[in-house]
Amino acid sequence: MAEHINLLLVDDENDFRQILAKRLTRRGMYVREADRGEKALQMMEEQPVDIVILDIKMPGLDGIECLQRIKANHDMTEVIMLTGHADVHGGVTGIKSGAFDYLTKPVELEHLIRKIKQAHHKIQRILAEKEEAAFKERIQQQMVVAERLVALGTMASGVAHEINNPLAVIQDSAGWLHQILEKPEMQNMPRIDDFKKGLNRINTAVKRAGKITQQLLQAVKTQTTEMVDPSTFVEVSLKKLTDEAITLVEPEASLKNIGITLESCEPHPIAWTDPLQLLQVLLNLLSNAIQATDAGGRVTMILAASLEEAKIIVKDTGCGISKENISRIFEPFFTTKEADQGTGMGLYVSWGIITGLGGLISVESEIDKGTTFTITLPVKK
Amino acid sequence: MYKTSSYIMLVDDEKDFVEMLGLRLKENGENVIAAYNGKECLDTLEKKQIDVIILDVKMPGMDGIETLQKIKAQHPLIEVILLTGHGTIQSAVEGMKLGAFDFLLKPADFQELTKKLNKARERKKEQMERIQKAEAAMLLRQSKL
């Protein structure tokens, strides 16, 4: 009947308490007993309790004081007061101090059980409300992040478009000069090597800038064309794809002596998606994980599936991401790497791809413990 | 670098870009003609024999795709290489379905551009040769009648 309600019965009258405990236990409740307020508080520290049944008149810490302390430390615990026959006043004081209700002794068992259940319902309702509020807040946060990323992306892609043209001009100007320097009649030009060196630098820098604009435009494209072109969707064995990704990054990992392990549920999950784009995301997450992890560390990939969705988890034992950084990690151009090590586009592109594939990507991290990225993909369309 | 008798047209609204790419191609011995919009491109085609056109997709007024359609309608043998600054390969794919030879992402690598240019020119040349052979065969047959 009662769904595992944890009770704590507090009364200094041993006979009364023991009989009541026995009866409540017979009704399927978990009952523990305390003969003093101090002991009750101590027991609550050791193991949580749903409902306390508390006698008001006790030696030492009395019922009302005990109630106040319970409410101060365990806000989810409900308290039912027991008062002497003539002590209505005590009961009222109890309710004012946060008790769920009070009963006068002698207690009628059915009445008490009814009150316990009411109190239990109240707890469940509050828990459900809290969960709902937390869920709403999480969704809202994700929406705020998504909106900001889309806005940033729109602006950044506008900039990228405009920059591509001057980039092309710079590249071809440098290239033209280089072509001239290659001519036979130019070979005796003073300081020709310095000119070539400068031109090569221009060329490298332009290539880098071009790569950034292309990545940016790709990311914006994948998230704005509603969904990625579904004609590229096929049935993908996530196990196979993950194996492929691991094989590709293995050389990088073995340089740092980092082991990569794959744990997959059975049967291996299948997703209906674009394998190339998903592979790109996996490579990005894996290579990030390897870069963040010290030599000798470990990277774990986990595949899990339910009827509705498949999960790909990439976990590292690396340096972790700080609270300030984790909220910005999917933004374009956000990076903590050296200027020539990372463009800050990788995770932004990955986010764009996964969103475009109709999935979700999220991150959890603890400093010095490691970081976990979770990709959730729909199983069927 | 070899001299060729073939002509290449560059079409882009970005004048500096056309000029610099033109200089590079000329340095390689190419004959280069510039046009700064779709209309200018089409007008020039009426006056001049062109083999390969390097055409920017994004231009104000008549865009690259529209220009491409008109080129292909009036001069189907001219090969067109599309330049897209979009990063979106979408318009390039559309262009290739409309008959463009190939595409390049801006900023394009010059080596790659040269390679594609040569391939396009090669294809045009082969096509012309086939046409000449067919014409010769036709004349031969007519003379036998």
Interface residues (C-beta under 8 A of the other chain):
Chain A: A160 H161 N164 N165 P166 L167 A168 V169 I170 Q171 D172 S173 G175 W176 Q179 I180 V206 G210 T213 Q214 L216 L217 Q218 K221
Chain B: E14 D16 F17 M20 L21 L23 R24 E27 N28 K58 G85 H86 G87 T88 Q90 L105 K106 P107 A108 F110
